[in-house]
Amino acid sequence: MNRPTTSEIAYRPAAPTKRRALMQAAAVVAAAALVLPAAVASPGPDTAGASAPAEVARSFARAFNARDLDALLALYPSGSVFVPAPGQALASRDAVRQALQGFLAIGLPIELAVRHVYEAGDTALLVVDWSIRGTGADGLPVDLAGTGTDVVARSAGGRWHYRIDNPFGGVKPAP
């Protein structure tokens, strides 16, 4: 039997479960973050970030697998957008933090491969294949995967950071 894709798992109606309730709660938090005023803090001096566009995604994977939330947040300077689910763009620092904490709470490593980098001056588009698979911290199987479309930019200090991190790329939002 073929395993369903992430988009099929994430957006197919299912019987209520603990995981589904947690995902619904995360969606409510994400929606609230969109309508609340954003007080986005800068991550500090321009020592964070990456030395090249593709390195932003690789730095994300290293920080994610080390469960280093501060290192993850350092990749998202003020004004960055994180899209934790299709159609849910988060711009406030607190909302991004909460969404990343939710992914870290799964308790599994991320694997990724940068498929394409399209660079134009101080801006680049990354196409990144990623997956999180295994048995989650809650004992349930996890099979998340996607192709992200990420926009990264070089700061005045020469380091690259996310401007838009969209891990689900072109997946349509749930109706």
C-alpha positions in Angstrom: 0.0 0.0 0.0 1.4 3.5 -0.9 1.9 5.9 2.0 0.0 9.1 1.6 1.9 12.3 1.0 2.2 15.0 3.7 -0.4 17.1 2.1 -2.8 14.2 2.0 -2.1 13.5 5.7 -2.2 17.1 6.8 -5.4 18.1 4.9 -7.5 14.9 4.8 -10.4 14.9 7.2 -9.7 12.5 10.0 -11.2 11.2 13.2 -10.4 13.5 16.2 -7.2 12.5 17.8 -4.7 14.0 20.3 -2.4 14.9 17.4 -5.3 16.5 15.4 -6.3 18.5 18.5 -2.8 19.8 18.9 -2.6 20.7 15.2 -5.9 22.6 15.5 -4.6 24.4 18.6 -1.4 25.4 16.7 -3.6 26.7 13.8 -5.6 28.9 16.2 -2.3 30.3 17.7 -1.0 30.9 14.1 -4.3 32.6 13.1 -4.2 34.8 16.3 -0.6 35.8 15.5 -1.8 37.1 12.1 -4.2 39.5 13.6 -2.3 40.6 16.7 0.2 43.5 16.4 3.6 42.2 15.6 6.5 43.3 17.8 9.4 41.7 15.9 12.8 41.8 17.6 16.0 41.8 15.8 18.2 38.7 16.4 21.1 40.9 17.3 24.4 41.6 15.6 24.9 40.3 12.1 26.9 37.3 13.1 23.9 35.1 12.7 22.8 33.8 9.3 24.8 32.0 6.7 27.7 32.6 4.4 25.8 31.6 1.2 22.1 31.2 0.2 22.0 27.4 0.3 23.8 27.5 3.6 20.7 29.1 5.2 18.7 25.8 4.7 21.6 23.7 5.9 22.0 25.9 9.0 18.3 25.5 9.6 18.7 21.7 9.5 21.7 21.7 11.9 19.9 24.0 14.4 16.7 21.9 14.1 18.5 18.6 14.7 20.4 20.1 17.6 17.0 21.4 19.0 18.5 24.9 19.2 15.6 27.2 19.0 17.8 30.4 19.4 19.9 29.3 16.5 16.8 28.7 14.4 15.4 32.1 15.3 18.7 33.8 14.4 17.9 32.8 10.8 14.8 35.0 10.8 15.6 38.7 11.1 13.0 41.3 11.8 10.3 41.4 9.1 10.8 37.7 8.0 7.8 35.5 7.3 7.5 31.8 8.3 4.7 29.7 6.7 4.2 26.7 9.1 1.2 25.5 7.1 -0.2 26.4 3.7 -1.9 29.8 3.8 -0.6 30.7 7.4 2.0 33.3 7.1 3.6 34.4 10.4 5.6 37.5 10.8 5.7 38.2 14.6 8.8 36.9 16.4 6.7 35.2 19.0 4.5 33.5 16.4 7.5 32.2 14.5 9.0 31.0 17.9 5.8 29.1 18.8 5.6 27.5 15.3 9.2 26.4 15.4 8.7 25.0 18.9 5.8 23.0 17.6 8.0 21.4 14.9 10.8 20.7 17.4 8.3 19.1 19.8 7.7 16.3 17.3 11.1 15.1 18.5 12.5 13.9 15.2 15.4 15.1 13.0 14.8 16.9 9.7 16.6 15.8 6.5 16.8 18.2 3.6 18.4 18.7 0.3 18.7 22.0 -1.5 17.5 21.2 -5.1 17.9 24.7 -6.7 19.3 28.1 -5.8 18.4 31.1 -8.0 20.4 34.1 -7.0 19.9 37.7 -8.1 22.1 40.1 -6.3 21.3 40.2 -2.6 18.2 37.9 -2.9 17.9 34.2 -3.7 15.2 31.7 -4.1 15.8 28.2 -2.7 13.9 25.1 -3.6 14.4 22.6 -0.8 13.2 19.0 -0.4 12.8 18.0 3.3 11.3 15.3 5.4 10.7 14.5 9.1 9.9 10.8 9.5 9.8 8.3 12.3 8.0 7.8 15.6 7.2 11.1 17.3 7.7 12.0 20.9 4.0 11.1 21.5 4.6 7.5 20.2 2.7 8.1 16.9 4.2 7.7 13.4 5.3 10.9 11.7 5.7 11.2 7.9 6.0 14.8 7.0 7.7 15.9 3.8 7.6 18.7 1.3 9.3 20.9 -1.2 9.9 24.3 0.2 10.2 27.6 -1.7 12.3 30.0 0.4 13.4 33.5 -0.2 16.7 34.5 1.4 18.5 37.8 1.4 21.9 39.1 2.2 22.1 41.7 4.9 24.3 44.7 5.0 26.8 42.7 7.0 27.0 40.1 4.2 25.2 37.2 6.0 22.2 35.4 4.4 18.9 35.0 6.3 15.3 33.9 5.6 12.9 36.6 4.3 10.2 34.0 3.5 10.4 30.4 4.7 7.6 28.4 3.1 8.4 24.8 3.7 5.2 23.5 2.0 5.9 25.5 -1.2 2.9 25.4 -3.5 0.6 23.2 -1.5 -2.9 24.6 -1.5 -4.4 25.6 1.9 -7.1 23.4 3.3 -10.6 24.6 2.5 
